[in-house]
């Protein structure tokens, strides 16, 4: 009998999230995408590949509704049906680059809600709803090197990713004490040519002193495409040692 897998993925409408969604669409896989927009092309690909796809439209700056939807939907599923169930917290926002003293309060709130509050709420809902499920349970948080190495003009993003790393460490300790505890990893995915990189390269150097560094990454061809990065992240998710390091980098050796 073929295995059945369930994945819930946020931020699936563009960039690496969109690429991960495409790569997860195969027979026996149920994929739930949580993004601001739904994607007709993704739905067509799911139909062609024999995968089950659900697309939920939510603004994760107000994540309570998405967390409630996850909890209710998972509660209605058969706890014995899936060989694995995974939550991928991929959605995030770099916000407006610039010194903290120049930041708009509403932008700061949105950055922290999407980057940290939403993953916390969704992870809590996921863990509660799947606590008695038979299959392997995983949480993959898409972090960043900027959660571990500070950079000027990136305070909200650095704070969100550092918080994601540390709550992952705490949850890993909790889940290690439970039968069939979930494995959780906050994973830095490497440098990727996404909208975030475009924003960095286009910001006034007076507001973002590290702009030239990101321009050089692009010029030197050191940025992964979203599809390449997605492949590396999903390969890490499939590793036998997933969860052995709650804070990791996609480039860590197996």
C-alpha positions, 0 to 999 in steps of 0.5 A: 500500500502506498504511503499517504502524506499531509503537508500544510504550507504557508506562503505558497503563492510565490517564491520558494513557497510556490516552488515547494508547493509544486514539488510536493504535488504528487500522488498520495500527497495532500497539500494545504496551502495557506496564502493571501491568494489562491493559484489556478495553475497550482490547482491544475498541476495538482489535478494532473499529478493526482495530488489532493490540494486545498487552498485557503486564503488568509492574511497571516498578519491576522493569523488567529483565523488561520490557526482556528481553520487549521485546528478545525480541519485537522480535528475532522481528519482521520488520525490514522490516515496519514503516514506523516503530517507536516506544517511548513511555516514559510510565510514571512516579510522583510518589511521596509528596510531602514533604521529602526528609528525611521520605521513605521509602527504599523509596518513593525507590527505587520512584520512581527505578526507575519514573521513570528506571531503567525508561526507560533499560533499555527504551530500551537494549533497544529501540535494540539490537533495532531497530538494523537495522530499515528504518523510522523509529525514534523514542523519546519520553520523557514528561518534565515541566517539573519536570525543568527547574524544581525544586520543593520536596517533589518531589525524586525526581520532579524528579530522575527527569525531569531524568535522563530529559532528560539521558540523552535528550540523550546518546542523541541524540548517539550515534544521530546517528552511526549509519545510521538512528539513532533520533530521541529526544525528552524531551517535557514534555506541559504540565499535565494533570488526572491522578491526580498533580494530584489528589495534589498538590491533596490533600497537606498544605500543610505537606508541599507548600508549592506546593499552592495553585499547583496548586489555582489551575490547577484552579480556573482551568481551565488543566489539559488533559484526558488526551485533549487532552494525548495528542492534543498529544503524538502530534501532536508525535511526528508532526512533521517536526522530531521529534528536532531538539531532544532536550529539548522542550515540547509547546508549542514552535512548529513 
